[in-house]
Amino acid sequence: MRNHPANQTKVRCFGSKAGLTAEATVLLKDGEEPLAALNLEVAPRDGERINWKSKIVLQLGEDDLPLLCCVCLGYLPKAEFKRPTKGIVVERQPNRLFISATQGSGNCYALPLPIAQTFRFGALALAQLKKQSGMDDDNLLLASLRGAAALYQC
């Protein structure tokens, strides 16, 4: 029951037009140990409520999570996470991160994350990356992220 969705660490952020839930989760592959991952769910605002039934969901695994952490730490200006029919862009802007999600034609939801929400979002992403990598040394993790970011071409 430890991995039950109700027990996972979450960060929720709300903008005037959309909401975001970032949730700690695991990737399950046949015959392999579960791998720490992060689910991003972006949904439109419908009046005073967020319409979670219309959410766009992307799971960030071993190829995506380091890029997200690089953006949160300021090592990269933005990262795009694409799947065949959907995608999420996380971009640094003055005083905030900006998240936009698209799926199909006509489904585009976006919201800014102010500094305090950016902190919580980034902390959750880093915690999941630390679990995923198995690194105990935080300095080694940060140095590895800086090195990876130096290779990235937006």
N, CA, C and O atoms as a GROMACS GRO file, in nm:
protein
  616
    1MET      N    1   0.082  -0.121   0.000
    1MET     CA    2   0.000   0.000   0.000
    1MET      C    3   0.086   0.126   0.000
    1MET      O    4   0.034   0.237  -0.017
    2ARG      N    5   0.218   0.110   0.019
    2ARG     CA    6   0.306   0.225   0.024
    2ARG      C    7   0.301   0.306  -0.106
    2ARG      O    8   0.312   0.428  -0.102
    3ASN      N    9   0.284   0.240  -0.221
    3ASN     CA   10   0.282   0.310  -0.349
    3ASN      C   11   0.141   0.348  -0.394
    3ASN      O   12   0.123   0.393  -0.507
    4HIS      N   13   0.043   0.330  -0.309
    4HIS     CA   14  -0.094   0.368  -0.343
    4HIS      C   15  -0.096   0.519  -0.370
    4HIS      O   16  -0.035   0.596  -0.296
    5PRO      N   17  -0.167   0.563  -0.476
    5PRO     CA   18  -0.169   0.706  -0.511
    5PRO      C   19  -0.204   0.800  -0.396
    5PRO      O   20  -0.152   0.911  -0.389
    6ALA      N   21  -0.290   0.757  -0.306
    6ALA     CA   22  -0.328   0.844  -0.194
    6ALA      C   23  -0.211   0.868  -0.099
    6ALA      O   24  -0.212   0.967  -0.025
    7ASN      N   25  -0.111   0.781  -0.100
    7ASN     CA   26   0.002   0.792  -0.008
    7ASN      C   27   0.124   0.860  -0.070
    7ASN      O   28   0.223   0.881   0.000
    8GLN      N   29   0.120   0.894  -0.197
    8GLN     CA   30   0.235   0.953  -0.264
    8GLN      C   31   0.247   1.103  -0.233
    8GLN      O   32   0.148   1.173  -0.214
    9THR      N   33   0.371   1.149  -0.229
    9THR     CA   34   0.396   1.291  -0.208
    9THR      C   35   0.349   1.368  -0.330
    9THR      O   36   0.373   1.328  -0.443
   10LYS      N   37   0.280   1.481  -0.306
   10LYS     CA   38   0.224   1.562  -0.414
   10LYS      C   39   0.254   1.709  -0.390
   10LYS      O   40   0.271   1.754  -0.277
   11VAL      N   41   0.259   1.782  -0.499
   11VAL     CA   42   0.263   1.927  -0.496
   11VAL      C   43   0.151   1.974  -0.587
   11VAL      O   44   0.144   1.934  -0.703
   12ARG      N   45   0.064   2.059  -0.534
   12ARG     CA   46  -0.046   2.112  -0.615
   12ARG      C   47  -0.027   2.263  -0.631
   12ARG      O   48   0.004   2.334  -0.535
   13CYS      N   49  -0.046   2.310  -0.754
   13CYS     CA   50  -0.030   2.451  -0.785
   13CYS      C   51  -0.152   2.495  -0.866
   13CYS      O   52  -0.202   2.421  -0.951
   14PHE      N   53  -0.198   2.616  -0.839
   14PHE     CA   54  -0.320   2.664  -0.905
   14PHE      C   55  -0.296   2.802  -0.965
   14PHE      O   56  -0.248   2.893  -0.899
   15GLY      N   57  -0.331   2.814  -1.092
   15GLY     CA   58  -0.325   2.942  -1.161
   15GLY      C   59  -0.466   2.988  -1.195
   15GLY      O   60  -0.563   2.919  -1.162
   16SER      N   61  -0.478   3.102  -1.260
   16SER     CA   62  -0.610   3.155  -1.293
   16SER      C   63  -0.678   3.077  -1.405
   16SER      O   64  -0.800   3.086  -1.420
   17LYS      N   65  -0.600   3.001  -1.484
   17LYS     CA   66  -0.659   2.928  -1.596
   17LYS      C   67  -0.636   2.777  -1.592
   17LYS      O   68  -0.695   2.704  -1.671
   18ALA      N   69  -0.550   2.731  -1.499
   18ALA     CA   70  -0.520   2.587  -1.494
   18ALA      C   71  -0.463   2.550  -1.358
   18ALA      O   72  -0.429   2.636  -1.277
   19GLY      N   73  -0.453   2.420  -1.336
   19GLY     CA   74  -0.392   2.367  -1.215
   19GLY      C   75  -0.292   2.259  -1.251
   19GLY      O   76  -0.299   2.198  -1.357
   20LEU      N   77  -0.198   2.236  -1.160
   20LEU     CA   78  -0.094   2.136  -1.178
   20LEU      C   79  -0.085   2.050  -1.054
   20LEU      O   80  -0.089   2.100  -0.942
   21THR      N   81  -0.074   1.919  -1.074
   21THR     CA   82  -0.038   1.828  -0.967
   21THR      C   83   0.089   1.756  -1.012
   21THR      O   84   0.091   1.695  -1.119
   22ALA      N   85   0.192   1.762  -0.931
   22ALA     CA   86   0.314   1.683  -0.950
   22ALA      C   87   0.312   1.578  -0.841
   22ALA      O   88   0.300   1.611  -0.723
   23GLU      N   89   0.324   1.452  -0.880
   23GLU     CA   90   0.307   1.344  -0.784
   23GLU      C   91   0.420   1.242  -0.797
   23GLU      O   92   0.451   1.194  -0.906
   24ALA      N   93   0.480   1.210  -0.683
   24ALA     CA   94   0.581   1.105  -0.678
   24ALA      C   95   0.515   0.973  -0.715
   24ALA      O   96   0.406   0.941  -0.666
   25THR      N   97   0.580   0.896  -0.801
   25THR     CA   98   0.527   0.768  -0.843
   25THR      C   99   0.644   0.677  -0.880
   25THR      O  100   0.760   0.713  -0.861
   26VAL      N  101   0.614   0.561  -0.932
   26VAL     CA  102   0.719   0.469  -0.977
   26VAL      C  103   0.684   0.417  -1.116
   26VAL      O  104   0.567   0.405  -1.154
   27LEU      N  105   0.790   0.388  -1.192
   27LEU     CA  106   0.776   0.320  -1.321
   27LEU      C  107   0.790   0.171  -1.295
   27LEU      O  108   0.884   0.128  -1.228
   28LEU      N  109   0.698   0.094  -1.346
   28LEU     CA  110   0.703  -0.051  -1.330
   28LEU      C  111   0.734  -0.115  -1.464
   28LEU      O  112   0.658  -0.098  -1.560
   29LYS      N  113   0.846  -0.188  -1.471
   29LYS     CA  114   0.883  -0.262  -1.592
   29LYS      C  115   0.896  -0.408  -1.555
   29LYS      O  116   0.947  -0.442  -1.448
   30ASP      N  117   0.850  -0.495  -1.644
   30ASP     CA  118   0.855  -0.638  -1.617
   30ASP      C  119   0.996  -0.684  -1.581
   30ASP      O  120   1.092  -0.658  -1.654
   31GLY      N  121   1.006  -0.752  -1.468
   31GLY     CA  122   1.132  -0.811  -1.426
   31GLY      C  123   1.234  -0.713  -1.370
   31GLY      O  124   1.346  -0.754  -1.340
   32GLU      N  125   1.199  -0.586  -1.355
   32GLU     CA  126   1.292  -0.486  -1.303
   32GLU      C  127   1.239  -0.426  -1.173
   32GLU      O  128   1.119  -0.429  -1.146
   33GLU      N  129   1.329  -0.372  -1.095
   33GLU     CA  130   1.290  -0.302  -0.974
   33GLU      C  131   1.211  -0.176  -1.011
   33GLU      O  132   1.240  -0.114  -1.113
   34PRO      N  133   1.112  -0.138  -0.931
   34PRO     CA  134   1.040  -0.013  -0.957
   34PRO      C  135   1.138   0.106  -0.957
   34PRO      O  136   1.230   0.111  -0.875
   35LEU      N  137   1.117   0.198  -1.048
   35LEU     CA  138   1.204   0.314  -1.064
   35LEU      C  139   1.127   0.440  -1.027
   35LEU      O  140   1.018   0.463  -1.079
   36ALA      N  141   1.182   0.522  -0.939
   36ALA     CA  142   1.116   0.648  -0.899
   36ALA      C  143   1.092   0.735  -1.021
   36ALA      O  144   1.178   0.747  -1.109
   37ALA      N  145   0.974   0.795  -1.026
   37ALA     CA  146   0.935   0.881  -1.138
   37ALA      C  147   0.847   0.994  -1.084
   37ALA      O  148   0.821   1.001  -0.964
   38LEU      N  149   0.803   1.080  -1.173
   38LEU     CA  150   0.718   1.193  -1.135
   38LEU      C  151   0.606   1.207  -1.237
   38LEU      O  152   0.633   1.218  -1.357
   39ASN      N  153   0.483   1.207  -1.191
   39ASN     CA  154   0.369   1.233  -1.279
   39ASN      C  155   0.337   1.381  -1.275
   39ASN      O  156   0.329   1.441  -1.168
   40LEU      N  157   0.318   1.440  -1.392
   40LEU     CA  158   0.270   1.578  -1.403
   40LEU      C  159   0.130   1.574  -1.462
   40LEU      O  160   0.108   1.515  -1.568
   41GLU      N  161   0.036   1.637  -1.394
   41GLU     CA  162  -0.102   1.646  -1.440
   41GLU      C  163  -0.138   1.794  -1.449
   41GLU      O  164  -0.129   1.867  -1.351
   42VAL      N  165  -0.178   1.836  -1.568
   42VAL     CA  166  -0.218   1.976  -1.590
   42VAL      C  167  -0.363   1.974  -1.639
   42VAL      O  168  -0.396   1.904  -1.734
   43ALA      N  169  -0.447   2.052  -1.574
   43ALA     CA  170  -0.590   2.054  -1.607
   43ALA      C  171  -0.641   2.198  -1.612
   43ALA      O  172  -0.587   2.286  -1.545
   44PRO      N  173  -0.746   2.220  -1.691
   44PRO     CA  174  -0.800   2.356  -1.704
   44PRO      C  175  -0.886   2.395  -1.584
   44PRO      O  176  -0.944   2.310  -1.517
   45ARG      N  177  -0.893   2.523  -1.560
   45ARG     CA  178  -0.984   2.577  -1.459
   45ARG      C  179  -1.120   2.593  -1.523
   45ARG      O  180  -1.132   2.641  -1.636
   46ASP      N  181  -1.222   2.553  -1.450
   46ASP     CA  182  -1.360   2.568  -1.494
   46ASP      C  183  -1.431   2.649  -1.385
   46ASP      O  184  -1.488   2.592  -1.291
   47GLY      N  185  -1.427   2.780  -1.398
   47GLY     CA  186  -1.482   2.868  -1.293
   47GLY      C  187  -1.392   2.862  -1.170
   47GLY      O  188  -1.272   2.890  -1.180
   48GLU      N  189  -1.449   2.827  -1.057
   48GLU     CA  190  -1.374   2.822  -0.932
   48GLU      C  191  -1.301   2.689  -0.911
   48GLU      O  192  -1.220   2.675  -0.819
   49ARG      N  193  -1.330   2.591  -0.996
   49ARG     CA  194  -1.275   2.456  -0.977
   49ARG      C  195  -1.179   2.420  -1.091
   49ARG      O  196  -1.183   2.478  -1.199
   50ILE      N  197  -1.094   2.323  -1.063
   50ILE     CA  198  -1.008   2.266  -1.166
   50ILE      C  199  -1.080   2.142  -1.222
   50ILE      O  200  -1.128   2.058  -1.145
   51ASN      N  201  -1.088   2.132  -1.352
   51ASN     CA  202  -1.155   2.020  -1.416
   51ASN      C  203  -1.054   1.906  -1.438
   51ASN      O  204  -0.998   1.891  -1.546
   52TRP      N  205  -1.031   1.826  -1.333
   52TRP     CA  206  -0.931   1.719  -1.338
   52TRP      C  207  -0.970   1.609  -1.436
   52TRP      O  208  -0.885   1.530  -1.476
   53LYS      N  209  -1.098   1.601  -1.475
   53LYS     CA  210  -1.140   1.500  -1.573
   53LYS      C  211  -1.081   1.529  -1.711
   53LYS      O  212  -1.071   1.438  -1.794
   54SER      N  213  -1.041   1.654  -1.736
   54SER     CA  214  -0.983   1.693  -1.866
   54SER      C  215  -0.831   1.707  -1.859
   54SER      O  216  -0.772   1.770  -1.946
   55LYS      N  217  -0.769   1.649  -1.759
   55LYS     CA  218  -0.625   1.667  -1.737
   55LYS      C  219  -0.540   1.602  -1.846
   55LYS      O  220  -0.581   1.506  -1.911
   56ILE      N  221  -0.422   1.658  -1.862
   56ILE     CA  222  -0.317   1.600  -1.946
   56ILE      C  223  -0.213   1.544  -1.850
   56ILE      O  224  -0.164   1.616  -1.762
   57VAL      N  225  -0.179   1.417  -1.866
   57VAL     CA  226  -0.087   1.350  -1.774
   57VAL      C  227   0.037   1.305  -1.849
   57VAL      O  228   0.028   1.248  -1.958
   58LEU      N  229   0.153   1.331  -1.790
   58LEU     CA  230   0.280   1.284  -1.844
   58LEU      C  231   0.361   1.228  -1.729
   58LEU      O  232   0.369   1.290  -1.623
   59GLN      N  233   0.422   1.112  -1.749
   59GLN     CA  234   0.509   1.055  -1.647
   59GLN      C  235   0.653   1.080  -1.689
   59GLN      O  236   0.694   1.046  -1.800
   60LEU      N  237   0.730   1.140  -1.599
   60LEU     CA  238   0.870   1.168  -1.626
   60LEU      C  239   0.956   1.061  -1.560
   60LEU      O  240   0.951   1.042  -1.439
   61GLY      N  241   1.032   0.991  -1.642
   61GLY     CA  242   1.117   0.882  -1.594
   61GLY      C  243   1.264   0.917  -1.602
   61GLY      O  244   1.303   1.032  -1.583
   62GLU      N  245   1.346   0.817  -1.630
   62GLU     CA  246   1.490   0.834  -1.622
   62GLU      C  247   1.548   0.928  -1.726
   62GLU      O  248   1.653   0.988  -1.701
   63ASP      N  249   1.484   0.945  -1.842
   63ASP     CA  250   1.535   1.039  -1.942
   63ASP      C  251   1.486   1.182  -1.918
   63ASP      O  252   1.554   1.278  -1.953
   64ASP      N  253   1.370   1.195  -1.858
   64ASP     CA  254   1.306   1.327  -1.842
   64ASP      C  255   1.336   1.396  -1.710
   64ASP      O  256   1.354   1.517  -1.706
   65LEU      N  257   1.340   1.320  -1.602
   65LEU     CA  258   1.352   1.379  -1.469
   65LEU      C  259   1.479   1.462  -1.450
   65LEU      O  260   1.473   1.568  -1.388
   66PRO      N  261   1.595   1.418  -1.501
   66PRO     CA  262   1.713   1.505  -1.488
   66PRO      C  263   1.696   1.640  -1.558
   66PRO      O  264   1.742   1.742  -1.506
   67LEU      N  265   1.630   1.641  -1.675
   67LEU     CA  266   1.607   1.768  -1.745
   67LEU      C  267   1.517   1.861  -1.665
   67LEU      O  268   1.544   1.981  -1.656
   68LEU      N  269   1.411   1.806  -1.607
   68LEU     CA  270   1.323   1.888  -1.524
   68LEU      C  271   1.400   1.948  -1.407
   68LEU      O  272   1.385   2.066  -1.376
   69CYS      N  273   1.484   1.867  -1.343
   69CYS     CA  274   1.563   1.917  -1.230
   69CYS      C  275   1.659   2.026  -1.275
   69CYS      O  276   1.681   2.123  -1.202
   70CYS      N  277   1.718   2.011  -1.394
   70CYS     CA  278   1.808   2.114  -1.446
   70CYS      C  279   1.736   2.248  -1.465
   70CYS      O  280   1.793   2.353  -1.438
   71VAL      N  281   1.612   2.243  -1.510
   71VAL     CA  282   1.535   2.366  -1.527
   71VAL      C  283   1.502   2.426  -1.390
   71VAL      O  284   1.518   2.546  -1.370
   72CYS      N  285   1.457   2.342  -1.297
   72CYS     CA  286   1.422   2.392  -1.163
   72CYS      C  287   1.541   2.455  -1.093
   72CYS      O  288   1.526   2.552  -1.019
   73LEU      N  289   1.660   2.400  -1.116
   73LEU     CA  290   1.781   2.453  -1.052
   73LEU      C  291   1.842   2.572  -1.126
   73LEU      O  292   1.936   2.634  -1.077
   74GLY      N  293   1.791   2.603  -1.244
   74GLY     CA  294   1.843   2.716  -1.320
   74GLY      C  295   1.960   2.680  -1.410
   74GLY      O  296   2.026   2.769  -1.464
   75TYR      N  297   1.987   2.552  -1.428
   75TYR     CA  298   2.095   2.508  -1.516
   75TYR      C  299   2.053   2.512  -1.663
   75TYR      O  300   2.138   2.522  -1.751
   76LEU      N  301   1.922   2.502  -1.689
   76LEU     CA  302   1.868   2.511  -1.825
   76LEU      C  303   1.752   2.610  -1.826
   76LEU      O  304   1.681   2.622  -1.726
   77PRO      N  305   1.730   2.680  -1.938
   77PRO     CA  306   1.619   2.776  -1.945
   77PRO      C  307   1.483   2.708  -1.964
   77PRO      O  308   1.381   2.761  -1.920
   78LYS      N  309   1.482   2.593  -2.030
   78LYS     CA  310   1.354   2.524  -2.051
   78LYS      C  311   1.378   2.381  -2.093
   78LYS      O  312   1.487   2.345  -2.137
   79ALA      N  313   1.275   2.301  -2.079
   79ALA     CA  314   1.278   2.162  -2.125
   79ALA      C  315   1.141   2.126  -2.180
   79ALA      O  316   1.039   2.170  -2.127
   80GLU      N  317   1.140   2.046  -2.284
   80GLU     CA  318   1.017   1.999  -2.346
   80GLU      C  319   1.010   1.848  -2.330
   80GLU      O  320   1.107   1.777  -2.357
   81PHE      N  321   0.895   1.801  -2.286
   81PHE     CA  322   0.873   1.658  -2.267
   81PHE      C  323   0.760   1.618  -2.362
   81PHE      O  324   0.644   1.655  -2.342
   82LYS      N  325   0.796   1.542  -2.466
   82LYS     CA  326   0.699   1.511  -2.572
   82LYS      C  327   0.669   1.361  -2.576
   82LYS      O  328   0.757   1.277  -2.554
   83ARG      N  329   0.545   1.332  -2.603
   83ARG     CA  330   0.498   1.198  -2.631
   83ARG      C  331   0.425   1.206  -2.765
   83ARG      O  332   0.403   1.316  -2.815
   84PRO      N  333   0.387   1.094  -2.825
   84PRO     CA  334   0.326   1.101  -2.959
   84PRO      C  335   0.205   1.194  -2.971
   84PRO      O  336   0.189   1.259  -3.074
   85THR      N  337   0.121   1.204  -2.869
   85THR     CA  338   0.000   1.286  -2.882
   85THR      C  339  -0.009   1.401  -2.782
   85THR      O  340  -0.109   1.472  -2.778
   86LYS      N  341   0.096   1.418  -2.701
   86LYS     CA  342   0.090   1.522  -2.599
   86LYS      C  343   0.229   1.567  -2.559
   86LYS      O  344   0.329   1.505  -2.594
   87GLY      N  345   0.233   1.676  -2.484
   87GLY     CA  346   0.362   1.725  -2.437
   87GLY      C  347   0.345   1.831  -2.329
   87GLY      O  348   0.239   1.892  -2.315
   88ILE      N  349   0.452   1.850  -2.254
   88ILE     CA  350   0.457   1.954  -2.150
   88ILE      C  351   0.589   2.028  -2.164
   88ILE      O  352   0.694   1.967  -2.183
   89VAL      N  353   0.581   2.160  -2.154
   89VAL     CA  354   0.700   2.246  -2.158
   89VAL      C  355   0.710   2.314  -2.022
   89VAL      O  356   0.612   2.367  -1.970
   90VAL      N  357   0.831   2.313  -1.965
   90VAL     CA  358   0.860   2.382  -1.840
   90VAL      C  359   0.969   2.485  -1.873
   90VAL      O  360   1.076   2.450  -1.921
   91GLU      N  361   0.938   2.612  -1.846
   91GLU     CA  362   1.027   2.720  -1.886
   91GLU      C  363   1.050   2.818  -1.773
   91GLU      O  364   0.957   2.854  -1.701
   92ARG      N  365   1.174   2.861  -1.758
   92ARG     CA  366   1.208   2.964  -1.659
   92ARG      C  367   1.170   3.100  -1.717
   92ARG      O  368   1.202   3.131  -1.832
   93GLN      N  369   1.102   3.180  -1.638
   93GLN     CA  370   1.069   3.318  -1.672
   93GLN      C  371   1.101   3.403  -1.551
   93GLN      O  372   1.118   3.349  -1.441
   94PRO      N  373   1.110   3.534  -1.566
   94PRO     CA  374   1.138   3.618  -1.449
   94PRO      C  375   1.038   3.592  -1.336
   94PRO      O  376   0.917   3.602  -1.357
   95ASN      N  377   1.088   3.559  -1.219
   95ASN     CA  378   1.010   3.539  -1.097
   95ASN      C  379   0.920   3.416  -1.096
   95ASN      O  380   0.834   3.404  -1.009
   96ARG      N  381   0.938   3.322  -1.192
   96ARG     CA  382   0.849   3.206  -1.194
   96ARG      C  383   0.898   3.100  -1.293
   96ARG      O  384   0.985   3.123  -1.376
   97LEU      N  385   0.836   2.981  -1.280
   97LEU     CA  386   0.840   2.880  -1.386
   97LEU      C  387   0.708   2.890  -1.459
   97LEU      O  388   0.607   2.926  -1.399
   98PHE      N  389   0.707   2.858  -1.586
   98PHE     CA  390   0.584   2.857  -1.662
   98PHE      C  391   0.566   2.718  -1.720
   98PHE      O  392   0.655   2.665  -1.785
   99ILE      N  393   0.448   2.659  -1.695
   99ILE     CA  394   0.416   2.524  -1.740
   99ILE      C  395   0.308   2.532  -1.846
   99ILE      O  396   0.205   2.597  -1.824
  100SER      N  397   0.329   2.467  -1.959
  100SER     CA  398   0.223   2.457  -2.059
  100SER      C  399   0.214   2.312  -2.106
  100SER      O  400   0.315   2.245  -2.127
  101ALA      N  401   0.090   2.266  -2.122
  101ALA     CA  402   0.065   2.128  -2.163
  101ALA      C  403  -0.030   2.128  -2.282
  101ALA      O  404  -0.125   2.206  -2.287
  102THR      N  405  -0.003   2.040  -2.378
  102THR     CA  406  -0.089   2.028  -2.496
  102THR      C  407  -0.120   1.881  -2.521
  102THR      O  408  -0.040   1.792  -2.491
  103GLN      N  409  -0.238   1.858  -2.576
  103GLN     CA  410  -0.277   1.723  -2.616
  103GLN      C  411  -0.376   1.735  -2.730
  103GLN      O  412  -0.478   1.803  -2.718
  104GLY      N  413  -0.344   1.668  -2.841
  104GLY     CA  414  -0.433   1.676  -2.956
  104GLY      C  415  -0.445   1.818  -3.007
  104GLY      O  416  -0.357   1.902  -2.984
  105SER      N  417  -0.555   1.845  -3.075
  105SER     CA  418  -0.576   1.982  -3.123
  105SER      C  419  -0.676   2.052  -3.032
  105SER      O  420  -0.784   1.998  -3.004
  106GLY      N  421  -0.641   2.168  -2.988
  106GLY     CA  422  -0.732   2.248  -2.907
  106GLY      C  423  -0.719   2.232  -2.757
  106GLY      O  424  -0.778   2.311  -2.682
  107ASN      N  425  -0.644   2.135  -2.710
  107ASN     CA  426  -0.625   2.118  -2.565
  107ASN      C  427  -0.489   2.174  -2.526
  107ASN      O  428  -0.386   2.108  -2.542
  108CYS      N  429  -0.490   2.294  -2.476
  108CYS     CA  430  -0.368   2.360  -2.430
  108CYS      C  431  -0.397   2.429  -2.298
  108CYS      O  432  -0.482   2.518  -2.292
  109TYR      N  433  -0.328   2.389  -2.193
  109TYR     CA  434  -0.348   2.447  -2.060
  109TYR      C  435  -0.213   2.498  -2.011
  109TYR      O  436  -0.110   2.435  -2.034
  110ALA      N  437  -0.214   2.611  -1.944
  110ALA     CA  438  -0.088   2.670  -1.898
  110ALA      C  439  -0.109   2.743  -1.766
  110ALA      O  440  -0.217   2.793  -1.736
  111LEU      N  441  -0.001   2.749  -1.688
  111LEU     CA  442  -0.006   2.824  -1.563
  111LEU      C  443   0.135   2.861  -1.520
  111LEU      O  444   0.231   2.789  -1.547
  112PRO      N  445   0.147   2.975  -1.451
  112PRO     CA  446   0.275   3.012  -1.392
  112PRO      C  447   0.288   2.951  -1.253
  112PRO      O  448   0.188   2.930  -1.184
  113LEU      N  449   0.410   2.921  -1.212
  113LEU     CA  450   0.438   2.876  -1.076
  113LEU      C  451   0.523   2.983  -1.009
  113LEU      O  452   0.640   2.999  -1.044
  114PRO      N  453   0.466   3.058  -0.914
  114PRO     CA  454   0.545   3.157  -0.841
  114PRO      C  455   0.660   3.090  -0.766
  114PRO      O  456   0.667   2.967  -0.759
  115ILE      N  457   0.747   3.170  -0.710
  115ILE     CA  458   0.870   3.120  -0.649
  115ILE      C  459   0.844   3.013  -0.543
  115ILE      O  460   0.912   2.910  -0.543
  116ALA      N  461   0.750   3.034  -0.453
  116ALA     CA  462   0.725   2.935  -0.347
  116ALA      C  463   0.678   2.802  -0.405
  116ALA      O  464   0.722   2.697  -0.359
  117GLN      N  465   0.591   2.805  -0.506
  117GLN     CA  466   0.546   2.681  -0.569
  117GLN      C  467   0.658   2.617  -0.650
  117GLN      O  468   0.669   2.494  -0.656
  118THR      N  469   0.741   2.700  -0.712
  118THR     CA  470   0.856   2.649  -0.786
  118THR      C  471   0.951   2.574  -0.692
  118THR      O  472   1.005   2.470  -0.728
  119PHE      N  473   0.969   2.627  -0.571
  119PHE     CA  474   1.054   2.561  -0.472
  119PHE      C  475   1.000   2.422  -0.439
  119PHE      O  476   1.074   2.324  -0.442
  120ARG      N  477   0.871   2.413  -0.407
  120ARG     CA  478   0.813   2.283  -0.370
  120ARG      C  479   0.816   2.185  -0.487
  120ARG      O  480   0.845   2.067  -0.468
  121PHE      N  481   0.786   2.233  -0.607
  121PHE     CA  482   0.788   2.153  -0.728
  121PHE      C  483   0.930   2.098  -0.754
  121PHE      O  484   0.948   1.980  -0.780
  122GLY      N  485   1.029   2.187  -0.746
  122GLY     CA  486   1.167   2.147  -0.768
  122GLY      C  487   1.218   2.051  -0.662
  122GLY      O  488   1.291   1.957  -0.694
  123ALA      N  489   1.180   2.074  -0.537
  123ALA     CA  490   1.222   1.986  -0.428
  123ALA      C  491   1.168   1.844  -0.448
  123ALA      O  492   1.239   1.746  -0.425
  124LEU      N  493   1.043   1.833  -0.492
  124LEU     CA  494   0.984   1.701  -0.518
  124LEU      C  495   1.055   1.633  -0.634
  124LEU      O  496   1.086   1.514  -0.627
  125ALA      N  497   1.082   1.708  -0.741
  125ALA     CA  498   1.152   1.650  -0.857
  125ALA      C  499   1.291   1.601  -0.816
  125ALA      O  500   1.333   1.492  -0.856
  126LEU      N  501   1.363   1.681  -0.737
  126LEU     CA  502   1.497   1.639  -0.692
  126LEU      C  503   1.492   1.518  -0.600
  126LEU      O  504   1.578   1.431  -0.608
  127ALA      N  505   1.393   1.512  -0.514
  127ALA     CA  506   1.379   1.396  -0.424
  127ALA      C  507   1.357   1.269  -0.506
  127ALA      O  508   1.414   1.164  -0.476
  128GLN      N  509   1.275   1.278  -0.610
  128GLN     CA  510   1.250   1.161  -0.694
  128GLN      C  511   1.375   1.124  -0.774
  128GLN      O  512   1.404   1.006  -0.792
  129LEU      N  513   1.448   1.223  -0.823
  129LEU     CA  514   1.571   1.195  -0.897
  129LEU      C  515   1.675   1.129  -0.808
  129LEU      O  516   1.746   1.038  -0.850
  130LYS      N  517   1.683   1.174  -0.684
  130LYS     CA  518   1.778   1.114  -0.589
  130LYS      C  519   1.743   0.967  -0.566
  130LYS      O  520   1.832   0.882  -0.564
  131LYS      N  521   1.615   0.936  -0.549
  131LYS     CA  522   1.572   0.797  -0.534
  131LYS      C  523   1.604   0.718  -0.660
  131LYS      O  524   1.655   0.606  -0.653
  132GLN      N  525   1.573   0.777  -0.775
  132GLN     CA  526   1.592   0.710  -0.903
  132GLN      C  527   1.739   0.677  -0.929
  132GLN      O  528   1.771   0.568  -0.976
  133SER      N  529   1.826   0.772  -0.899
  133SER     CA  530   1.969   0.754  -0.928
  133SER      C  531   2.040   0.668  -0.825
  133SER      O  532   2.143   0.607  -0.854
  134GLY      N  533   1.984   0.661  -0.705
  134GLY     CA  534   2.051   0.586  -0.598
  134GLY      C  535   2.172   0.658  -0.541
  134GLY      O  536   2.249   0.598  -0.465
  135MET      N  537   2.190   0.785  -0.575
  135MET     CA  538   2.304   0.863  -0.524
  135MET      C  539   2.275   0.911  -0.383
  135MET      O  540   2.169   0.968  -0.357
  136ASP      N  541   2.369   0.888  -0.293
  136ASP     CA  542   2.355   0.937  -0.156
  136ASP      C  543   2.419   1.074  -0.139
  136ASP      O  544   2.383   1.148  -0.047
  137ASP      N  545   2.512   1.108  -0.226
  137ASP     CA  546   2.588   1.232  -0.215
  137ASP      C  547   2.519   1.343  -0.294
  137ASP      O  548   2.517   1.340  -0.418
  138ASP      N  549   2.462   1.440  -0.223
  138ASP     CA  550   2.390   1.550  -0.289
  138ASP      C  551   2.481   1.633  -0.379
  138ASP      O  552   2.438   1.678  -0.485
  139ASN      N  553   2.606   1.653  -0.338
  139ASN     CA  554   2.700   1.730  -0.420
  139ASN      C  555   2.729   1.659  -0.552
  139ASN      O  556   2.740   1.723  -0.656
  140LEU      N  557   2.740   1.528  -0.547
  140LEU     CA  558   2.762   1.450  -0.669
  140LEU      C  559   2.640   1.460  -0.760
  140LEU      O  560   2.655   1.472  -0.882
  141LEU      N  561   2.521   1.455  -0.704
  141LEU     CA  562   2.399   1.467  -0.782
  141LEU      C  563   2.393   1.603  -0.852
  141LEU      O  564   2.364   1.609  -0.972
  142LEU      N  565   2.421   1.711  -0.779
  142LEU     CA  566   2.418   1.845  -0.837
  142LEU      C  567   2.526   1.862  -0.944
  142LEU      O  568   2.500   1.922  -1.049
  143ALA      N  569   2.646   1.809  -0.919
  143ALA     CA  570   2.754   1.817  -1.018
  143ALA      C  571   2.716   1.740  -1.144
  143ALA      O  572   2.746   1.785  -1.255
  144SER      N  573   2.652   1.626  -1.128
  144SER     CA  574   2.609   1.546  -1.243
  144SER      C  575   2.503   1.621  -1.323
  144SER      O  576   2.505   1.618  -1.446
  145LEU      N  577   2.412   1.688  -1.255
  145LEU     CA  578   2.309   1.766  -1.325
  145LEU      C  579   2.371   1.883  -1.401
  145LEU      O  580   2.332   1.912  -1.514
  146ARG      N  581   2.469   1.951  -1.339
  146ARG     CA  582   2.536   2.063  -1.408
  146ARG      C  583   2.607   2.013  -1.533
  146ARG      O  584   2.600   2.076  -1.638
  147GLY      N  585   2.674   1.899  -1.522
  147GLY     CA  586   2.743   1.842  -1.637
  147GLY      C  587   2.647   1.802  -1.746
  147GLY      O  588   2.673   1.827  -1.864
  148ALA      N  589   2.536   1.741  -1.710
  148ALA     CA  590   2.436   1.701  -1.810
  148ALA      C  591   2.376   1.824  -1.878
  148ALA      O  592   2.356   1.824  -2.000
  149ALA      N  593   2.348   1.928  -1.801
  149ALA     CA  594   2.290   2.050  -1.856
  149ALA      C  595   2.383   2.115  -1.958
  149ALA      O  596   2.338   2.172  -2.057
  150ALA      N  597   2.513   2.105  -1.932
  150ALA     CA  598   2.610   2.165  -2.025
  150ALA      C  599   2.607   2.097  -2.162
  150ALA      O  600   2.649   2.157  -2.262
  151LEU      N  601   2.559   1.974  -2.169
  151LEU     CA  602   2.551   1.901  -2.295
  151LEU      C  603   2.422   1.927  -2.371
  151LEU      O  604   2.415   1.904  -2.491
  152TYR      N  605   2.320   1.976  -2.301
  152TYR     CA  606   2.186   1.990  -2.357
  152TYR      C  607   2.178   2.105  -2.454
  152TYR      O  608   2.230   2.214  -2.428
  153GLN      N  609   2.112   2.083  -2.566
  153GLN     CA  610   2.087   2.189  -2.664
  153GLN      C  611   1.937   2.206  -2.678
  153GLN      O  612   1.868   2.115  -2.724
  154CYS      N  613   1.888   2.323  -2.640
  154CYS     CA  614   1.743   2.351  -2.648
  154CYS      C  615   1.699   2.365  -2.791
  154CYS      O  616   1.581   2.389  -2.817
   0.00000   0.00000   0.00000
